Amino acid sequence: MKTSILLISALFASAALADDIKTIEGKEYLGVTISHVEPDGITVITDSGVEKILFTSLSKELQTKYGYDPQKAAIYSTQAAAAQLALAERNRQILVKIAHAQAAAGVETQHHEQANAQAAKAEDLHIQIDQVIPGGVLAYPMKMVYSGGPVASGMASIGGGGNVAHGGDGGSYEATGKTIFVEGVQGAAEGQEMGIKAYRDGTHTFGVRTVERWVLVITPIGSDAASQPQRYVSPLDRGAHR
């Protein structure tokens, strides 16, 4: 029992030894506490903080006193350096992942803001498909006509007049007499009528024809396209066809 107590006391004492240390470079550490000993040096607690002193900076006497072994020190230093490099690499990878996540979040936010802005400026159109071409369709924009005459709507910006097509509910759709390109309409057939939401964005040239370019933001709905569900479709997801 006494032997155990003495051993424990000795261990505690060795963990907090006070000593005067002088390096071979002439730096002195007076009355410092030896915090712990590692194969490549000793860590001391001074009035200004904690500092590690390498055995290569100590005299032979102090090296012997604290159990310095050059071979063990070399192995320890190599392992410690490798561990530091591995830690630095892990930290770098974490920072890269954080940067990528932040960038992706920023792009997604910008994506939604642009999509919402496009949806806000979209107009309700009723069109009749003239020709299916790459990226969309050439179509005749139409307006509703009742017995009292045409009803003004968002399609008024297209203007014009022309042939009459059946519209249902006591009225009819009248073609505006011009052709537009609607980007993003898929699965449509020539002659088909459909209601869409789209916004105007410049012009589109197909062959020798240059017409107004409209970009679809809501998939077609209507008597000839009732099987197609209404949903929001951002043109950013489709890519631009200018």
C-alpha positions in Angstrom: 0.0 0.0 0.0 2.8 2.4 1.0 4.7 1.5 -2.2 1.6 2.4 -4.3 1.2 5.7 -2.6 4.9 6.5 -3.1 4.6 5.6 -6.8 1.6 7.8 -7.3 3.2 10.7 -5.5 6.3 10.3 -7.7 4.2 10.4 -10.8 2.4 13.6 -9.8 5.7 15.1 -8.9 7.3 14.3 -12.2 4.3 15.8 -14.0 4.9 19.1 -12.4 8.7 19.5 -11.9 10.1 22.9 -11.4 13.5 23.5 -12.9 15.9 26.1 -14.2 16.6 25.5 -17.9 19.3 27.1 -20.0 19.5 26.3 -23.7 22.8 26.0 -25.7 21.8 29.3 -27.4 21.9 31.0 -24.0 18.2 31.5 -23.4 17.2 30.9 -19.7 14.0 29.6 -18.2 14.1 30.1 -14.5 11.8 28.3 -12.1 9.7 26.9 -14.9 7.3 24.0 -14.5 7.9 21.0 -16.6 4.5 20.2 -18.0 5.4 17.0 -20.0 8.3 15.3 -21.8 8.0 14.1 -25.4 10.6 12.2 -27.4 11.8 15.4 -29.2 11.7 17.9 -26.3 10.1 19.2 -23.1 7.1 21.5 -22.6 7.5 24.1 -19.9 5.0 26.5 -18.3 6.5 30.0 -17.8 5.0 33.2 -16.6 4.2 34.2 -20.1 2.6 30.9 -21.2 3.5 27.4 -22.5 6.6 26.7 -24.6 8.2 23.7 -26.0 12.0 23.3 -25.9 13.6 20.8 -28.3 16.2 18.5 -26.9 18.6 19.6 -29.7 18.6 23.0 -27.9 19.6 21.5 -24.5 22.9 20.5 -23.1 23.9 16.8 -22.9 23.3 16.9 -19.2 19.7 18.0 -19.6 19.1 15.6 -22.4 20.2 12.8 -20.2 18.2 14.1 -17.3 15.0 14.0 -19.3 15.6 10.8 -21.2 16.5 12.0 -24.7 16.9 9.3 -27.3 17.9 10.6 -30.8 16.4 7.7 -32.7 13.0 7.8 -30.9 13.0 11.6 -31.3 13.6 11.3 -35.1 10.7 8.8 -35.4 8.4 10.9 -33.3 9.2 14.1 -35.3 8.5 12.3 -38.6 5.2 11.0 -37.3 4.2 14.4 -35.8 5.0 16.1 -39.1 2.9 13.6 -41.1 0.0 14.0 -38.6 0.2 17.8 -39.1 0.2 17.5 -42.9 -2.8 15.1 -42.7 -4.7 17.5 -40.4 -3.9 20.4 -42.7 -5.2 18.5 -45.7 -8.4 17.5 -43.9 -9.0 21.2 -42.9 -8.3 22.2 -46.6 -10.9 19.7 -47.8 -13.4 20.9 -45.3 -12.9 24.5 -46.4 -13.3 23.5 -50.1 -16.6 21.7 -49.3 -17.8 24.7 -47.4 -16.9 27.0 -50.3 -18.6 24.8 -52.8 -21.7 24.6 -50.7 -21.8 28.3 -50.3 -21.3 28.8 -54.1 -24.0 26.3 -54.9 -26.4 28.0 -52.5 -25.7 31.4 -54.1 -26.3 30.0 -57.6 -29.5 28.4 -56.5 -30.7 31.6 -54.9 -29.9 33.5 -58.1 -31.6 30.8 -60.2 -34.8 31.2 -58.2 -34.7 35.0 -58.3 -34.3 35.0 -62.0 -37.0 32.4 -62.5 -39.4 34.4 -60.3 -38.6 37.6 -62.2 -39.3 35.8 -65.5 -42.6 34.4 -64.2 -43.7 37.9 -63.0 -43.4 39.3 -66.5 -45.1 36.4 -68.3 -48.3 36.9 -70.2 -51.3 34.5 -70.8 -51.3 33.5 -74.5 -53.5 31.3 -76.6 -51.6 29.9 -79.6 -52.1 27.7 -82.5 -49.1 25.7 -83.6 -47.9 26.4 -87.1 -44.6 24.4 -87.1 -42.5 22.5 -84.7 -38.9 23.5 -84.9 -35.8 22.8 -82.8 -36.1 24.4 -79.3 -39.9 25.2 -79.6 -42.6 26.1 -82.1 -43.6 28.7 -84.5 -47.2 29.6 -83.6 -50.1 32.0 -84.3 -51.0 34.0 -81.2 -54.8 34.3 -80.9 -57.3 36.4 -79.0 -60.8 35.6 -77.7 -63.7 37.2 -79.7 -67.3 37.3 -78.4 -70.4 38.6 -80.2 -69.6 42.1 -78.9 -66.1 42.0 -80.4 -62.6 41.0 -79.1 -61.9 41.0 -75.4 -58.7 42.8 -74.4 -56.1 40.7 -72.6 -52.4 40.3 -72.1 -52.2 39.3 -75.7 -53.0 42.8 -76.8 -49.2 43.5 -76.9 -49.1 41.1 -79.9 -51.8 42.9 -81.9 -53.1 42.2 -85.4 -56.2 40.4 -86.7 -57.0 37.6 -89.1 -58.7 34.2 -89.3 -61.1 32.9 -86.7 -60.8 29.6 -84.8 -63.3 27.9 -82.4 -62.8 29.0 -78.8 -65.7 27.5 -76.9 -67.9 29.1 -74.1 -69.9 31.1 -76.6 -66.8 32.8 -78.1 -64.1 32.1 -80.6 -60.4 32.6 -80.9 -59.2 35.0 -83.7 -55.6 34.8 -85.0 -53.7 38.0 -84.7 -52.2 37.7 -88.2 -48.6 37.2 -87.2 -46.3 34.4 -86.2 -44.1 34.1 -83.1 -41.5 31.6 -81.9 -42.3 30.1 -78.4 -39.2 28.5 -76.8 -39.7 25.5 -74.6 -43.0 24.0 -76.0 -42.5 20.3 -76.4 -44.7 17.4 -77.6 -47.0 19.7 -79.6 -48.5 19.0 -83.0 -49.1 21.3 -85.9 -52.6 22.8 -85.8 -52.9 22.2 -82.1 -54.2 25.0 -79.9 -53.1 25.6 -76.3 -53.0 28.2 -73.5 -49.5 29.1 -72.2 -47.7 31.6 -70.0 -44.7 33.1 -71.7 -42.7 36.3 -71.7 -41.2 38.2 -74.7 -37.5 38.2 -75.1 -36.1 39.6 -78.3 -36.3 37.9 -81.7 -35.6 34.4 -83.1 -34.4 33.7 -86.6 -35.3 30.4 -88.3 -34.1 30.1 -91.9 -34.9 33.4 -93.5 -37.7 34.3 -91.0 -37.1 36.5 -88.0 -40.0 36.6 -85.5 -40.7 37.7 -81.9 -39.2 35.3 -79.4 -41.4 34.2 -76.4 -40.1 32.0 -73.6 -42.4 29.5 -72.0 -42.6 29.5 -68.2 -45.8 27.4 -67.8 -46.4 24.2 -69.7 -49.4 24.2 -72.1 -52.9 23.9 -70.8 -56.1 23.9 -72.8 -58.7 21.8 -74.6 -56.1 20.3 -76.9 -53.5 19.9 -74.2 -55.6 18.9 -71.2 -53.5 15.9 -70.5 -50.4 18.0 -69.9 -50.2 19.0 -66.2 -49.7 22.7 -65.3 -46.3 23.2 -63.6 -43.6 25.9 -63.4 -40.8 25.4 -65.8 -37.8 27.7 -65.6 -36.1 28.5 -68.9 -32.9 28.3 -66.9 -33.5 24.6 -66.6 -33.9 24.2 -70.4 -31.1 26.4 -71.6 -31.4 29.4 -73.9 -32.1 29.1 -77.6 -31.6 32.6 -79.0 
